[in-house]
């Protein structure tokens, strides 16, 4: 659960890193920066998906058994 709170800050930190990269001539490397941003974006989406699936599984395992039976009765 703590990772779900830290993931946006990790993403912000990783996205901000691209602002500090400069080539030796002082010009930004635009193509590499754009590729880096999309890779970070994809990794953050994948991490959020995996984290959500893991949290959902953990919630189902720790759910109150009487509550689970009540939801089965409604079906």
N, C-alpha and C positions, 0 to 999 in steps of 0.2 A: 504494500500500500504506500509505503514511503517513496518507492521508486515512481509511482504514478504522480506524486507531487513534485518530484525532482525532474521528471522528464522534460517539461517545458523550459526549465532553467538550463538544462543541459543542451537543449536545442538552441536556445538563445545564445549560449556561450559558443557553440559550434558555428552558428551562423555569423557571429561577430568576428570570429577568427579570420574570415575572408577579408575583412576590412583592413587588417594589419599586414596583409601579404603584398609585397611590392617586388618588382624585378629590380635588378641592379641599376638600371637606368632611371628608376623612379616611376615608370609607367606601370599601371595595373595590368595584370595578365587576365584579360576579360574572359577568354574562352575557358581557361582553367577554373576561374572563379565561378562561372555559371555551372560548369560540370560539378564542381565541389558542392555548390548549393543544392543541386538536384539530388546528388548522392546522399547528402545529409538529410534532405527532406524525405527521401525514400526510406532511409534507415530509421528515422523517427516514426514514420507511419508504420513500418514493420514492428518496431519496438512497442508502439502503442497497441497494435493488434495482439501481439503475443502477451503483453502485460494484461490486457483486458480479458483474454481467454483464460489466463492463469488465475486472475482474480475471480472470474465467474466460477471456475471450477472449485476454487477454495471456498467461495461463498456457498456453493451447493453442498459441499462436504460438511461444512460447519452449520448448516441450516438445522433448525429445530425439527426433530423427527415427527413430532405431533403435528407441526405445521405442514410438513411434507405429506402426511397422510390426509390431512384435510384438503389439500389441493388435489390429491388423487381422487378423492370422493366426488369432487365437482365435475370430473370428466365423465 
